[in-house]
Amino acid sequence: KGIPSSEIYLSRLRLENGEKIKWNRLFSTRSNNINGPIDMYVIETISGNEICKIYISPYQSTTSNKAPKGFKIVK
């Protein structure tokens, strides 16, 4: 439901070992099979090592409680 929901989701994301992450929104893009923009985030360890890039579709009706492979969600 918008960029604030993406930030909430990312703030609940941890590495599998429980380590916190940090992120930076890089840009917005589109895909033929998803309505609305898709935001690309670079995910890093707290010390600044890049782990991966994650794509989030922020304008969906619900926020996922699923974590990408290598991550977990904390409540």
HTML snippet that shows the backbone in 3Dmol.js (N, CA, C, O; Angstrom):
<script src="https://3Dmol.org/build/3Dmol-min.js"></script>
<div id="view" style="width:600px;height:400px;position:relative"></div>
<script>
const pdb = `
ATOM      1  N   LYS A   1       0.819  -1.197   0.000  1.00  0.00           N
ATOM      2  CA  LYS A   1       0.000   0.000   0.000  1.00  0.00           C
ATOM      3  C   LYS A   1       0.855   1.249   0.000  1.00  0.00           C
ATOM      4  O   LYS A   1       0.517   2.222   0.675  1.00  0.00           O
ATOM      5  N   GLY A   2       1.940   1.251  -0.729  1.00  0.00           N
ATOM      6  CA  GLY A   2       2.773   2.427  -0.850  1.00  0.00           C
ATOM      7  C   GLY A   2       4.165   2.221  -0.289  1.00  0.00           C
ATOM      8  O   GLY A   2       4.469   1.197   0.323  1.00  0.00           O
ATOM      9  N   ILE A   3       5.001   3.218  -0.514  1.00  0.00           N
ATOM     10  CA  ILE A   3       6.402   3.144  -0.089  1.00  0.00           C
ATOM     11  C   ILE A   3       6.535   2.985   1.426  1.00  0.00           C
ATOM     12  O   ILE A   3       7.420   2.249   1.862  1.00  0.00           O
ATOM     13  N   PRO A   4       5.700   3.636   2.261  1.00  0.00           N
ATOM     14  CA  PRO A   4       5.827   3.390   3.703  1.00  0.00           C
ATOM     15  C   PRO A   4       5.681   1.916   4.073  1.00  0.00           C
ATOM     16  O   PRO A   4       6.371   1.441   4.975  1.00  0.00           O
ATOM     17  N   SER A   5       4.799   1.185   3.398  1.00  0.00           N
ATOM     18  CA  SER A   5       4.652  -0.251   3.672  1.00  0.00           C
ATOM     19  C   SER A   5       5.904  -1.020   3.272  1.00  0.00           C
ATOM     20  O   SER A   5       6.275  -1.988   3.936  1.00  0.00           O
ATOM     21  N   SER A   6       6.553  -0.600   2.199  1.00  0.00           N
ATOM     22  CA  SER A   6       7.812  -1.238   1.787  1.00  0.00           C
ATOM     23  C   SER A   6       8.868  -1.039   2.861  1.00  0.00           C
ATOM     24  O   SER A   6       9.619  -1.961   3.179  1.00  0.00           O
ATOM     25  N   GLU A   7       8.928   0.157   3.415  1.00  0.00           N
ATOM     26  CA  GLU A   7       9.902   0.451   4.473  1.00  0.00           C
ATOM     27  C   GLU A   7       9.624  -0.395   5.722  1.00  0.00           C
ATOM     28  O   GLU A   7      10.553  -0.891   6.359  1.00  0.00           O
ATOM     29  N   ILE A   8       8.356  -0.555   6.061  1.00  0.00           N
ATOM     30  CA  ILE A   8       7.998  -1.394   7.215  1.00  0.00           C
ATOM     31  C   ILE A   8       8.422  -2.838   6.955  1.00  0.00           C
ATOM     32  O   ILE A   8       8.994  -3.488   7.830  1.00  0.00           O
ATOM     33  N   TYR A   9       8.139  -3.337   5.747  1.00  0.00           N
ATOM     34  CA  TYR A   9       8.532  -4.701   5.385  1.00  0.00           C
ATOM     35  C   TYR A   9      10.048  -4.875   5.508  1.00  0.00           C
ATOM     36  O   TYR A   9      10.521  -5.830   6.123  1.00  0.00           O
ATOM     37  N   LEU A  10      10.793  -3.957   4.926  1.00  0.00           N
ATOM     38  CA  LEU A  10      12.252  -4.070   4.950  1.00  0.00           C
ATOM     39  C   LEU A  10      12.800  -3.951   6.370  1.00  0.00           C
ATOM     40  O   LEU A  10      13.806  -4.586   6.689  1.00  0.00           O
ATOM     41  N   SER A  11      12.170  -3.159   7.221  1.00  0.00           N
ATOM     42  CA  SER A  11      12.637  -3.021   8.607  1.00  0.00           C
ATOM     43  C   SER A  11      12.441  -4.312   9.398  1.00  0.00           C
ATOM     44  O   SER A  11      13.104  -4.512  10.416  1.00  0.00           O
ATOM     45  N   ARG A  12      11.549  -5.187   8.952  1.00  0.00           N
ATOM     46  CA  ARG A  12      11.304  -6.474   9.602  1.00  0.00           C
ATOM     47  C   ARG A  12      12.160  -7.603   9.018  1.00  0.00           C
ATOM     48  O   ARG A  12      12.159  -8.718   9.540  1.00  0.00           O
ATOM     49  N   LEU A  13      12.877  -7.318   7.958  1.00  0.00           N
ATOM     50  CA  LEU A  13      13.705  -8.317   7.284  1.00  0.00           C
ATOM     51  C   LEU A  13      15.058  -8.435   7.981  1.00  0.00           C
ATOM     52  O   LEU A  13      15.693  -7.430   8.305  1.00  0.00           O
ATOM     53  N   ARG A  14      15.483  -9.658   8.205  1.00  0.00           N
ATOM     54  CA  ARG A  14      16.786  -9.942   8.808  1.00  0.00           C
ATOM     55  C   ARG A  14      17.475 -11.037   8.002  1.00  0.00           C
ATOM     56  O   ARG A  14      16.829 -11.803   7.288  1.00  0.00           O
ATOM     57  N   LEU A  15      18.792 -11.095   8.128  1.00  0.00           N
ATOM     58  CA  LEU A  15      19.514 -12.238   7.583  1.00  0.00           C
ATOM     59  C   LEU A  15      19.092 -13.473   8.367  1.00  0.00           C
ATOM     60  O   LEU A  15      18.548 -13.354   9.465  1.00  0.00           O
ATOM     61  N   GLU A  16      19.332 -14.639   7.823  1.00  0.00           N
ATOM     62  CA  GLU A  16      18.935 -15.877   8.512  1.00  0.00           C
ATOM     63  C   GLU A  16      19.548 -15.993   9.900  1.00  0.00           C
ATOM     64  O   GLU A  16      18.961 -16.615  10.785  1.00  0.00           O
ATOM     65  N   ASN A  17      20.729 -15.399  10.101  1.00  0.00           N
ATOM     66  CA  ASN A  17      21.381 -15.454  11.417  1.00  0.00           C
ATOM     67  C   ASN A  17      20.847 -14.385  12.375  1.00  0.00           C
ATOM     68  O   ASN A  17      21.335 -14.266  13.499  1.00  0.00           O
ATOM     69  N   GLY A  18      19.844 -13.603  11.939  1.00  0.00           N
ATOM     70  CA  GLY A  18      19.234 -12.584  12.789  1.00  0.00           C
ATOM     71  C   GLY A  18      19.831 -11.194  12.652  1.00  0.00           C
ATOM     72  O   GLY A  18      19.328 -10.240  13.246  1.00  0.00           O
ATOM     73  N   GLU A  19      20.909 -11.071  11.868  1.00  0.00           N
ATOM     74  CA  GLU A  19      21.574  -9.776  11.705  1.00  0.00           C
ATOM     75  C   GLU A  19      20.662  -8.788  10.975  1.00  0.00           C
ATOM     76  O   GLU A  19      20.003  -9.138   9.996  1.00  0.00           O
ATOM     77  N   LYS A  20      20.638  -7.553  11.471  1.00  0.00           N
ATOM     78  CA  LYS A  20      19.866  -6.505  10.816  1.00  0.00           C
ATOM     79  C   LYS A  20      20.509  -6.139   9.483  1.00  0.00           C
ATOM     80  O   LYS A  20      21.691  -6.393   9.253  1.00  0.00           O
ATOM     81  N   ILE A  21      19.711  -5.543   8.623  1.00  0.00           N
ATOM     82  CA  ILE A  21      20.181  -5.096   7.312  1.00  0.00           C
ATOM     83  C   ILE A  21      19.914  -3.602   7.163  1.00  0.00           C
ATOM     84  O   ILE A  21      19.221  -2.990   7.976  1.00  0.00           O
ATOM     85  N   LYS A  22      20.473  -3.042   6.118  1.00  0.00           N
ATOM     86  CA  LYS A  22      20.090  -1.696   5.706  1.00  0.00           C
ATOM     87  C   LYS A  22      19.804  -1.751   4.217  1.00  0.00           C
ATOM     88  O   LYS A  22      20.225  -2.682   3.530  1.00  0.00           O
ATOM     89  N   TRP A  23      19.088  -0.752   3.720  1.00  0.00           N
ATOM     90  CA  TRP A  23      18.663  -0.774   2.332  1.00  0.00           C
ATOM     91  C   TRP A  23      18.643   0.630   1.780  1.00  0.00           C
ATOM     92  O   TRP A  23      18.616   1.622   2.508  1.00  0.00           O
ATOM     93  N   ASN A  24      18.657   0.672   0.451  1.00  0.00           N
ATOM     94  CA  ASN A  24      18.589   1.940  -0.260  1.00  0.00           C
ATOM     95  C   ASN A  24      17.753   1.721  -1.516  1.00  0.00           C
ATOM     96  O   ASN A  24      18.037   0.832  -2.318  1.00  0.00           O
ATOM     97  N   ARG A  25      16.727   2.538  -1.673  1.00  0.00           N
ATOM     98  CA  ARG A  25      15.882   2.445  -2.870  1.00  0.00           C
ATOM     99  C   ARG A  25      16.651   3.042  -4.043  1.00  0.00           C
ATOM    100  O   ARG A  25      17.067   4.200  -3.993  1.00  0.00           O
ATOM    101  N   LEU A  26      16.839   2.256  -5.094  1.00  0.00           N
ATOM    102  CA  LEU A  26      17.632   2.706  -6.234  1.00  0.00           C
ATOM    103  C   LEU A  26      16.790   3.399  -7.294  1.00  0.00           C
ATOM    104  O   LEU A  26      17.105   4.511  -7.718  1.00  0.00           O
ATOM    105  N   PHE A  27      15.722   2.740  -7.719  1.00  0.00           N
ATOM    106  CA  PHE A  27      14.875   3.320  -8.760  1.00  0.00           C
ATOM    107  C   PHE A  27      13.581   2.539  -8.855  1.00  0.00           C
ATOM    108  O   PHE A  27      13.409   1.511  -8.200  1.00  0.00           O
ATOM    109  N   SER A  28      12.686   3.029  -9.666  1.00  0.00           N
ATOM    110  CA  SER A  28      11.410   2.385  -9.910  1.00  0.00           C
ATOM    111  C   SER A  28      11.364   1.958 -11.373  1.00  0.00           C
ATOM    112  O   SER A  28      11.881   2.652 -12.248  1.00  0.00           O
ATOM    113  N   THR A  29      10.737   0.801 -11.632  1.00  0.00           N
ATOM    114  CA  THR A  29      10.628   0.270 -12.974  1.00  0.00           C
ATOM    115  C   THR A  29       9.241  -0.338 -13.156  1.00  0.00           C
ATOM    116  O   THR A  29       8.398  -0.221 -12.267  1.00  0.00           O
ATOM    117  N   ARG A  30       8.998  -0.966 -14.263  1.00  0.00           N
ATOM    118  CA  ARG A  30       7.696  -1.604 -14.526  1.00  0.00           C
ATOM    119  C   ARG A  30       7.925  -2.973 -15.161  1.00  0.00           C
ATOM    120  O   ARG A  30       8.996  -3.277 -15.687  1.00  0.00           O
ATOM    121  N   SER A  31       6.860  -3.790 -15.087  1.00  0.00           N
ATOM    122  CA  SER A  31       6.855  -5.099 -15.713  1.00  0.00           C
ATOM    123  C   SER A  31       5.484  -5.315 -16.349  1.00  0.00           C
ATOM    124  O   SER A  31       4.476  -4.834 -15.830  1.00  0.00           O
ATOM    125  N   ASN A  32       5.443  -6.028 -17.458  1.00  0.00           N
ATOM    126  CA  ASN A  32       4.169  -6.275 -18.142  1.00  0.00           C
ATOM    127  C   ASN A  32       3.184  -7.086 -17.311  1.00  0.00           C
ATOM    128  O   ASN A  32       1.976  -6.968 -17.513  1.00  0.00           O
ATOM    129  N   ASN A  33       3.667  -7.904 -16.385  1.00  0.00           N
ATOM    130  CA  ASN A  33       2.776  -8.794 -15.635  1.00  0.00           C
ATOM    131  C   ASN A  33       2.417  -8.281 -14.231  1.00  0.00           C
ATOM    132  O   ASN A  33       1.769  -8.996 -13.467  1.00  0.00           O
ATOM    133  N   ILE A  34       2.829  -7.054 -13.881  1.00  0.00           N
ATOM    134  CA  ILE A  34       2.515  -6.469 -12.574  1.00  0.00           C
ATOM    135  C   ILE A  34       1.974  -5.068 -12.790  1.00  0.00           C
ATOM    136  O   ILE A  34       2.593  -4.251 -13.471  1.00  0.00           O
ATOM    137  N   ASN A  35       0.808  -4.794 -12.201  1.00  0.00           N
ATOM    138  CA  ASN A  35       0.231  -3.454 -12.294  1.00  0.00           C
ATOM    139  C   ASN A  35       0.951  -2.510 -11.338  1.00  0.00           C
ATOM    140  O   ASN A  35       1.137  -2.832 -10.164  1.00  0.00           O
ATOM    141  N   GLY A  36       1.348  -1.373 -11.829  1.00  0.00           N
ATOM    142  CA  GLY A  36       2.003  -0.368 -10.999  1.00  0.00           C
ATOM    143  C   GLY A  36       3.510  -0.498 -11.020  1.00  0.00           C
ATOM    144  O   GLY A  36       4.057  -1.443 -11.587  1.00  0.00           O
ATOM    145  N   PRO A  37       4.177   0.462 -10.395  1.00  0.00           N
ATOM    146  CA  PRO A  37       5.641   0.467 -10.387  1.00  0.00           C
ATOM    147  C   PRO A  37       6.226  -0.618  -9.487  1.00  0.00           C
ATOM    148  O   PRO A  37       5.563  -1.116  -8.577  1.00  0.00           O
ATOM    149  N   ILE A  38       7.464  -0.969  -9.758  1.00  0.00           N
ATOM    150  CA  ILE A  38       8.233  -1.921  -8.965  1.00  0.00           C
ATOM    151  C   ILE A  38       9.502  -1.199  -8.533  1.00  0.00           C
ATOM    152  O   ILE A  38      10.250  -0.689  -9.367  1.00  0.00           O
ATOM    153  N   ASP A  39       9.740  -1.159  -7.230  1.00  0.00           N
ATOM    154  CA  ASP A  39      10.915  -0.470  -6.706  1.00  0.00           C
ATOM    155  C   ASP A  39      12.051  -1.447  -6.480  1.00  0.00           C
ATOM    156  O   ASP A  39      11.849  -2.552  -5.977  1.00  0.00           O
ATOM    157  N   MET A  40      13.255  -1.023  -6.861  1.00  0.00           N
ATOM    158  CA  MET A  40      14.442  -1.849  -6.668  1.00  0.00           C
ATOM    159  C   MET A  40      15.232  -1.297  -5.484  1.00  0.00           C
ATOM    160  O   MET A  40      15.537  -0.106  -5.424  1.00  0.00           O
ATOM    161  N   TYR A  41      15.556  -2.183  -4.546  1.00  0.00           N
ATOM    162  CA  TYR A  41      16.334  -1.824  -3.358  1.00  0.00           C
ATOM    163  C   TYR A  41      17.627  -2.619  -3.347  1.00  0.00           C
ATOM    164  O   TYR A  41      17.636  -3.803  -3.682  1.00  0.00           O
ATOM    165  N   VAL A  42      18.717  -1.971  -2.961  1.00  0.00           N
ATOM    166  CA  VAL A  42      19.952  -2.696  -2.701  1.00  0.00           C
ATOM    167  C   VAL A  42      19.959  -2.982  -1.203  1.00  0.00           C
ATOM    168  O   VAL A  42      19.709  -2.095  -0.387  1.00  0.00           O
ATOM    169  N   ILE A  43      20.248  -4.235  -0.855  1.00  0.00           N
ATOM    170  CA  ILE A  43      20.264  -4.683   0.537  1.00  0.00           C
ATOM    171  C   ILE A  43      21.713  -4.894   0.950  1.00  0.00           C
ATOM    172  O   ILE A  43      22.496  -5.522   0.237  1.00  0.00           O
ATOM    173  N   GLU A  44      22.054  -4.350   2.125  1.00  0.00           N
ATOM    174  CA  GLU A  44      23.428  -4.428   2.627  1.00  0.00           C
ATOM    175  C   GLU A  44      23.436  -4.879   4.083  1.00  0.00           C
ATOM    176  O   GLU A  44      22.445  -4.747   4.801  1.00  0.00           O
ATOM    177  N   THR A  45      24.582  -5.416   4.499  1.00  0.00           N
ATOM    178  CA  THR A  45      24.796  -5.655   5.917  1.00  0.00           C
ATOM    179  C   THR A  45      24.949  -4.295   6.589  1.00  0.00           C
ATOM    180  O   THR A  45      25.160  -3.289   5.913  1.00  0.00           O
ATOM    181  N   ILE A  46      24.844  -4.262   7.899  1.00  0.00           N
ATOM    182  CA  ILE A  46      25.016  -3.007   8.631  1.00  0.00           C
ATOM    183  C   ILE A  46      26.402  -2.422   8.375  1.00  0.00           C
ATOM    184  O   ILE A  46      26.567  -1.202   8.384  1.00  0.00           O
ATOM    185  N   SER A  47      27.394  -3.270   8.149  1.00  0.00           N
ATOM    186  CA  SER A  47      28.751  -2.785   7.885  1.00  0.00           C
ATOM    187  C   SER A  47      28.938  -2.297   6.452  1.00  0.00           C
ATOM    188  O   SER A  47      30.008  -1.791   6.112  1.00  0.00           O
ATOM    189  N   GLY A  48      27.909  -2.440   5.600  1.00  0.00           N
ATOM    190  CA  GLY A  48      27.968  -1.874   4.258  1.00  0.00           C
ATOM    191  C   GLY A  48      28.273  -2.832   3.132  1.00  0.00           C
ATOM    192  O   GLY A  48      28.453  -2.394   1.995  1.00  0.00           O
ATOM    193  N   ASN A  49      28.340  -4.127   3.401  1.00  0.00           N
ATOM    194  CA  ASN A  49      28.594  -5.104   2.340  1.00  0.00           C
ATOM    195  C   ASN A  49      27.295  -5.415   1.610  1.00  0.00           C
ATOM    196  O   ASN A  49      26.305  -5.799   2.233  1.00  0.00           O
ATOM    197  N   GLU A  50      27.298  -5.251   0.293  1.00  0.00           N
ATOM    198  CA  GLU A  50      26.096  -5.530  -0.485  1.00  0.00           C
ATOM    199  C   GLU A  50      25.795  -7.021  -0.478  1.00  0.00           C
ATOM    200  O   GLU A  50      26.675  -7.851  -0.708  1.00  0.00           O
ATOM    201  N   ILE A  51      24.525  -7.347  -0.207  1.00  0.00           N
ATOM    202  CA  ILE A  51      24.078  -8.737  -0.181  1.00  0.00           C
ATOM    203  C   ILE A  51      23.353  -9.078  -1.469  1.00  0.00           C
ATOM    204  O   ILE A  51      23.654 -10.084  -2.112  1.00  0.00           O
ATOM    205  N   CYS A  52      22.392  -8.237  -1.846  1.00  0.00           N
ATOM    206  CA  CYS A  52      21.577  -8.530  -3.014  1.00  0.00           C
ATOM    207  C   CYS A  52      20.748  -7.302  -3.378  1.00  0.00           C
ATOM    208  O   CYS A  52      20.853  -6.243  -2.759  1.00  0.00           O
ATOM    209  N   LYS A  53      19.932  -7.483  -4.394  1.00  0.00           N
ATOM    210  CA  LYS A  53      18.934  -6.484  -4.759  1.00  0.00           C
ATOM    211  C   LYS A  53      17.569  -7.146  -4.644  1.00  0.00           C
ATOM    212  O   LYS A  53      17.398  -8.308  -5.012  1.00  0.00           O
ATOM    213  N   ILE A  54      16.600  -6.398  -4.131  1.00  0.00           N
ATOM    214  CA  ILE A  54      15.235  -6.901  -3.959  1.00  0.00           C
ATOM    215  C   ILE A  54      14.296  -5.974  -4.703  1.00  0.00           C
ATOM    216  O   ILE A  54      14.438  -4.752  -4.653  1.00  0.00           O
ATOM    217  N   TYR A  55      13.335  -6.566  -5.393  1.00  0.00           N
ATOM    218  CA  TYR A  55      12.310  -5.806  -6.104  1.00  0.00           C
ATOM    219  C   TYR A  55      11.003  -5.912  -5.328  1.00  0.00           C
ATOM    220  O   TYR A  55      10.568  -7.009  -4.979  1.00  0.00           O
ATOM    221  N   ILE A  56      10.376  -4.763  -5.059  1.00  0.00           N
ATOM    222  CA  ILE A  56       9.123  -4.726  -4.309  1.00  0.00           C
ATOM    223  C   ILE A  56       8.088  -3.964  -5.114  1.00  0.00           C
ATOM    224  O   ILE A  56       8.356  -2.878  -5.627  1.00  0.00           O
ATOM    225  N   SER A  57       6.905  -4.544  -5.219  1.00  0.00           N
ATOM    226  CA  SER A  57       5.770  -3.879  -5.847  1.00  0.00           C
ATOM    227  C   SER A  57       4.961  -3.217  -4.723  1.00  0.00           C
ATOM    228  O   SER A  57       4.166  -3.891  -4.068  1.00  0.00           O
ATOM    229  N   PRO A  58       5.147  -1.919  -4.489  1.00  0.00           N
ATOM    230  CA  PRO A  58       4.609  -1.292  -3.283  1.00  0.00           C
ATOM    231  C   PRO A  58       3.116  -0.995  -3.292  1.00  0.00           C
ATOM    232  O   PRO A  58       2.564  -0.657  -2.245  1.00  0.00           O
ATOM    233  N   TYR A  59       2.452  -1.105  -4.412  1.00  0.00           N
ATOM    234  CA  TYR A  59       1.056  -0.693  -4.467  1.00  0.00           C
ATOM    235  C   TYR A  59       0.088  -1.864  -4.560  1.00  0.00           C
ATOM    236  O   TYR A  59      -0.938  -1.777  -5.235  1.00  0.00           O
ATOM    237  N   GLN A  60       0.414  -2.957  -3.884  1.00  0.00           N
ATOM    238  CA  GLN A  60      -0.462  -4.115  -3.818  1.00  0.00           C
ATOM    239  C   GLN A  60      -1.407  -3.957  -2.624  1.00  0.00           C
ATOM    240  O   GLN A  60      -1.195  -3.092  -1.774  1.00  0.00           O
ATOM    241  N   SER A  61      -2.432  -4.779  -2.562  1.00  0.00           N
ATOM    242  CA  SER A  61      -3.437  -4.633  -1.505  1.00  0.00           C
ATOM    243  C   SER A  61      -2.970  -5.177  -0.156  1.00  0.00           C
ATOM    244  O   SER A  61      -3.547  -4.835   0.877  1.00  0.00           O
ATOM    245  N   THR A  62      -1.935  -6.017  -0.149  1.00  0.00           N
ATOM    246  CA  THR A  62      -1.414  -6.556   1.113  1.00  0.00           C
ATOM    247  C   THR A  62       0.106  -6.494   1.109  1.00  0.00           C
ATOM    248  O   THR A  62       0.740  -6.400   0.058  1.00  0.00           O
ATOM    249  N   THR A  63       0.675  -6.548   2.309  1.00  0.00           N
ATOM    250  CA  THR A  63       2.122  -6.612   2.464  1.00  0.00           C
ATOM    251  C   THR A  63       2.494  -8.041   2.815  1.00  0.00           C
ATOM    252  O   THR A  63       1.908  -8.633   3.722  1.00  0.00           O
ATOM    253  N   SER A  64       3.449  -8.589   2.115  1.00  0.00           N
ATOM    254  CA  SER A  64       3.845  -9.980   2.308  1.00  0.00           C
ATOM    255  C   SER A  64       4.464 -10.215   3.684  1.00  0.00           C
ATOM    256  O   SER A  64       5.123  -9.338   4.243  1.00  0.00           O
ATOM    257  N   ASN A  65       4.241 -11.404   4.211  1.00  0.00           N
ATOM    258  CA  ASN A  65       4.911 -11.866   5.424  1.00  0.00           C
ATOM    259  C   ASN A  65       5.946 -12.928   5.084  1.00  0.00           C
ATOM    260  O   ASN A  65       6.438 -13.629   5.968  1.00  0.00           O
ATOM    261  N   LYS A  66       6.277 -13.045   3.801  1.00  0.00           N
ATOM    262  CA  LYS A  66       7.265 -14.012   3.347  1.00  0.00           C
ATOM    263  C   LYS A  66       8.612 -13.321   3.197  1.00  0.00           C
ATOM    264  O   LYS A  66       8.691 -12.152   2.821  1.00  0.00           O
ATOM    265  N   ALA A  67       9.662 -14.063   3.496  1.00  0.00           N
ATOM    266  CA  ALA A  67      11.021 -13.544   3.353  1.00  0.00           C
ATOM    267  C   ALA A  67      11.692 -14.200   2.148  1.00  0.00           C
ATOM    268  O   ALA A  67      11.467 -15.379   1.875  1.00  0.00           O
ATOM    269  N   PRO A  68      12.511 -13.438   1.432  1.00  0.00           N
ATOM    270  CA  PRO A  68      13.287 -14.044   0.342  1.00  0.00           C
ATOM    271  C   PRO A  68      14.270 -15.084   0.893  1.00  0.00           C
ATOM    272  O   PRO A  68      14.600 -15.061   2.079  1.00  0.00           O
ATOM    273  N   LYS A  69      14.727 -15.978   0.047  1.00  0.00           N
ATOM    274  CA  LYS A  69      15.708 -16.984   0.435  1.00  0.00           C
ATOM    275  C   LYS A  69      16.923 -16.288   1.055  1.00  0.00           C
ATOM    276  O   LYS A  69      17.442 -15.318   0.503  1.00  0.00           O
ATOM    277  N   GLY A  70      17.364 -16.791   2.197  1.00  0.00           N
ATOM    278  CA  GLY A  70      18.517 -16.223   2.893  1.00  0.00           C
ATOM    279  C   GLY A  70      18.142 -15.176   3.933  1.00  0.00           C
ATOM    280  O   GLY A  70      19.015 -14.613   4.594  1.00  0.00           O
ATOM    281  N   PHE A  71      16.840 -14.913   4.080  1.00  0.00           N
ATOM    282  CA  PHE A  71      16.356 -13.922   5.027  1.00  0.00           C
ATOM    283  C   PHE A  71      15.236 -14.519   5.870  1.00  0.00           C
ATOM    284  O   PHE A  71      14.720 -15.596   5.571  1.00  0.00           O
ATOM    285  N   LYS A  72      14.870 -13.800   6.927  1.00  0.00           N
ATOM    286  CA  LYS A  72      13.694 -14.145   7.712  1.00  0.00           C
ATOM    287  C   LYS A  72      12.992 -12.851   8.123  1.00  0.00           C
ATOM    288  O   LYS A  72      13.583 -11.771   8.089  1.00  0.00           O
ATOM    289  N   ILE A  73      11.730 -12.980   8.508  1.00  0.00           N
ATOM    290  CA  ILE A  73      10.925 -11.839   8.957  1.00  0.00           C
ATOM    291  C   ILE A  73      10.819 -11.906  10.478  1.00  0.00           C
ATOM    292  O   ILE A  73      10.547 -12.965  11.044  1.00  0.00           O
ATOM    293  N   VAL A  74      11.035 -10.777  11.127  1.00  0.00           N
ATOM    294  CA  VAL A  74      10.820 -10.684  12.574  1.00  0.00           C
ATOM    295  C   VAL A  74       9.585  -9.838  12.817  1.00  0.00           C
ATOM    296  O   VAL A  74       9.232  -8.981  12.006  1.00  0.00           O
ATOM    297  N   LYS A  75       8.942 -10.085  13.927  1.00  0.00           N
ATOM    298  CA  LYS A  75       7.717  -9.341  14.230  1.00  0.00           C
ATOM    299  C   LYS A  75       7.929  -8.293  15.279  1.00  0.00           C
ATOM    300  O   LYS A  75       6.991  -7.584  15.642  1.00  0.00           O
TER     301      LYS A  75
END
`;
const viewer = $3Dmol.createViewer("view");
viewer.addModel(pdb, "pdb");
viewer.setStyle({}, {cartoon: {color: "spectrum"}});
viewer.zoomTo();
viewer.render();
</script>
